[in-house]
Amino acid sequence: MNSPVSSTPFLEVVGVHKRFTGVHALRGVSLSFERGQIYHLLGENGCGKSTLIKIISGAQPPDEGELVIEGVRHARLSALESLAAGIETVYQDLSLLPNMNVAENVALTSELAEHNGRLTRTFDRQALAATAQRALHAVGLPGDAEFQATLIEQLPLATRQLVAIARAIASEAKFVIMDEPTTSLTQKEVDNLIAVLGNLRAQGVTVLFVSHKLDECYAIGGEVIVLRDGQKMAQGPIEQYTKAQISELMTGRQLSNERYREGGVGSEVVLDVKHLTRSAQFADVSFSVHRGEILGVTGLLDSGRNELARALAGVAPADSGTLVLDGKTIAVRTPSDAKDHRIGYVPEDRLNEGLFLDKPIRDNVITAMIASLRDRFGQVDRARAHALAVDTVKELQIATPDVDKPVQSLSGGNQQRVLIGRWLAIDPRVLILHGPTVGVDVGSKDIIYRIMQRLSQRGIGIILISDDLPELLRNCDRILMMKKGRVANEYRADQLEEADLYHALLSEAA
């Protein structure tokens, strides 16, 4: 039951908790959002930003706590209730309908809210065109009939981004959430968006701006909110904080050179990557990985780092370039090719891309080498499979009483170790770890880091793709920084300060 309360802010988040299996994503978060103010939501990957956005937008309910919107208390919101309250979210995936035109997408939110979640068969085309024209002009896009009639699927990503923002303006939203809105925009488009945000603020609209780019946040102004490990660490005017202070609030540690990494790296090159290119994602990427080396790769979301990881693993192969493994040129066009060449890949999204959640731990561990476990009748040797799984659980300190338990019964950190164990079973020459500690607790991070060091001592070449700067500095020998699809810089990890790497990451210069 919703009950009115006396409240000045447009929105209050009061004591919100959210738990997932093995992860306490939000821990009693309380926030206050005034009308006509801009807020910058900052924090490391896994700090709870996305969960908070989903609760405010009605995509997920809180486990505890409440939302207070214009003086009305809500134990939870549905997506439609959030829209009806004037809350509009521009997600990273934009949530546009590709088979509808620009004008129809701009009107999408208001149509859904007005007709209880359904789209009408017919639009008032004249009113629609006038609304779309106003909203499109506000974000610097053409409002003529030809552009309004263009299908979304025919537009480049940067233009789609601006259309999604225009949709929020057209709906006359009172509270707009923008999740990494400048990822695909040019500097000119970013400058235009900053002006749009200023206009929204002048009209009394509240904006929650999620970004890794501190320079943009300072240019926009307003308040900063910092989350760390699901807790609010700070909220206040952004000009009262230096970049170094924000960095420390996000990471929870003073800058130090404490490292897990010990020992040297051999001169033998295990993997040589030459001029690897995938259209519109990354270009002319070249680097080498030595025997026993941990090579870090970092960059912002639009840097091409994630796409590079998938190309090396054969998930989304490169268009051109060469891979040389142990002195021999190889072709990696599919994940099976990578496995056959003993290249292991732990994906960033372990739940959707890596694990079979309802299957036993044993089956998840043996998946990559199941062919070698079959007997002459084609049946899996269950005794060998069980022994392999038990050995993996012991070596990687996976907390479970039984390898027959389903993977979904494990915490996030233990699930990740199961996935790492799968690839250790093939005795890899190269292991690609894509965000290996995303969504895991501090204790599990420590275990995974120590596993990485042991594997490197065995001579495995490890490519660690991550945006967790302390993770990179504490575990790697070298770090490659990607920007706009290319390798922009290379660093010796033991000669680099976290503040320097952080500022270089946020710098616009490629």
Secondary structure as UniProt FT lines:
FT   STRAND          11..20
FT   TURN            21..22
FT   STRAND          23..33
FT   TURN            35..36
FT   STRAND          38..42
FT   TURN            45..46
FT   HELIX           49..56
FT   TURN            57..58
FT   STRAND          64..69
FT   TURN            70..71
FT   STRAND          72..74
FT   HELIX           79..84
FT   TURN            85..86
FT   STRAND          87..90
FT   TURN            92..95
FT   TURN            98..99
FT   HELIX           102..106
FT   HELIX           108..114
FT   TURN            115..117
FT   HELIX           125..138
FT   TURN            139..140
FT   HELIX           145..148
FT   HELIX           152..154
FT   HELIX           157..170
FT   TURN            171..172
FT   STRAND          175..179
FT   TURN            181..184
FT   HELIX           187..202
FT   TURN            203..204
FT   STRAND          206..210
FT   HELIX           214..220
FT   STRAND          223..228
FT   TURN            229..230
FT   STRAND          231..237
FT   HELIX           238..240
FT   HELIX           243..251
FT   STRAND          269..278
FT   TURN            279..281
FT   STRAND          282..290
FT   TURN            291..292
FT   STRAND          294..298
FT   TURN            301..302
FT   HELIX           305..312
FT   TURN            313..314
FT   STRAND          320..325
FT   TURN            326..327
FT   STRAND          328..330
FT   HELIX           335..340
FT   TURN            341..342
FT   STRAND          343..346
FT   HELIX           350..354
FT   TURN            357..358
FT   HELIX           361..366
FT   HELIX           367..373
FT   TURN            376..377
FT   HELIX           382..395
FT   TURN            396..397
FT   TURN            403..404
FT   HELIX           407..409
FT   HELIX           412..424
FT   TURN            425..426
FT   STRAND          430..434
FT   TURN            436..439
FT   HELIX           442..457
FT   TURN            458..459
FT   STRAND          461..465
FT   HELIX           469..475
FT   STRAND          478..483
FT   TURN            484..485
FT   STRAND          486..492
FT   HELIX           493..495
FT   HELIX           498..506
//
